[in-house]
């Protein structure tokens, strides 16, 4: 049996001409608010009240910051503003005591290596590296 795999599942369907259902509802809501304002208030006050709703409706319908809908950005901003936040501060450093200062200022002891120990160490490291990496000589034998 063969089944047809759905494609383009992330693309919303265009229902009202070039608009999706969400875009149409955002624009219809902004238009409805404008209509309510124009019927209830004088024209100069209705214009002042309608412009922010028209801008919000257009932004929700068409503006996509970072290829995400504006409603998601508004949702994240609102949840950030309403959530509790934890503020941490840097605590002042405590000065070490005299005994701790002496241990901190102790001289660093570096072991001395003579030439023969150094050459033995490098030879052993080279041999281990060749055995681990599988290096072969010119005849094909492992070194």
N, C-alpha and C positions, 0 to 999 in steps of 0.2 A: 504494500500500500504506500502511496505517496501522499505526503501532506504538504500543503503550501505554507511556507514560513512567512509570517507577517513581516513586512518591511516598513520603515519610516514610522516606527511607533512613537518616536519622540516629537514628531511634528503634529501640531494640533490641527484639527479639521477646520476649514473655512466654512462658516455657516451663513453669515450675513455678508455676502459679496466678498470683499477682500479681508473681512474681519472674522476673527474667531469669536466663540461665544463669550469668553472672558473680556476681550477687547470691547465687544458690543455692550456688555453689561456695565463696564467702567464708563464708557461714553454716555450710555443711557442714564446712568446714575448722576453723572455730572450735569447732563442736560435737564434731568428732572429737578435737581436742586436749583438750577438756574430758572426754570419755569416757576417753581415755588417762590423764589425770591422776587421775580418780576411781578407775580400776582399779589404778593403781600406788602411789598415795600415800594417807595418811590423809585424812579428809574436811576437816580444817581447812587442811592444806597444799594439797590439791586445789582448794579454793575460792580460796586466795590466788593459785595459778598459773592458774586458769581465768578469773578476772575480767579480766586484761589481754587475753587472747586473745579473750574474748567482746566486749570493747569494741572491739578492733581489727577483728574480723569485722563487727560492726554498723556501725562507721565506714566500712569499705571498701564495704559493701553499700549503705548509705543516705545517708551524709553527702557532700554535693557543695559544697565551697567555691567560690564564684564560678562556679557552673554547670559545674564540671570535676570529674571523679571524683577521689576522695581518693588513689587509687593513682598518678595523674599527679603530684599535689603531692608525694607521698612520693618518687616517682622523681626529680623535679627537686631536691628537698632532698638526697637521697642523692648525686646527681651533683655538686651544688655542694660538698658536704662532701668528696668524694673527689677533686675536680679540683684542679689547681694554680691558684693565684691570684697575680697580679702586684700587688705593693704599691709604690706610688710615694710619695715624700715630697717636700716642698717644699725645694728647696736654698736655702741662705742667699744673700741678695743680696750682690753684690760692690760695694763702694763705688767710685764713679767717681774718676778721677784729677783733678788740678787743671785740666788742659787740657780734659777732658771737661766739667767743671763750668762752665767759661767758655762752651763752646759750648751747653750746655743753658740758660744764663741769658742768652743773647743776646736783645736786644730784638726784639719782633715788629714788622715793618714793614708798615704798612697803607697802601695807596695812597690818595691823596686824589682825590676826584671832585668836580668843580664842578657847578653846576646844569645847564649846557648838555649836558655829557656824560651826566649822569644822565637827562635828558629824552630824549636821543637813544637811549640804551640801552633805556629803557622803551618808546619808540615802536617800536623794532625788535623787541623781544620780543613786543609786542602784535600786530604784523603777522604775525610767524612763527606765533604761536599760532592766529590766525584762519585762516591759510592751511592749517595742518596739520589743524585740526579741521573745516574746511569751513563756517565761519560765513558766513551770507548776510545782506545788508542787506534793507530793507523791500521792495525791488522784486524780490528773488529772485536778485540777482547776488552772486557770491562776492566777499567783501571781502579 
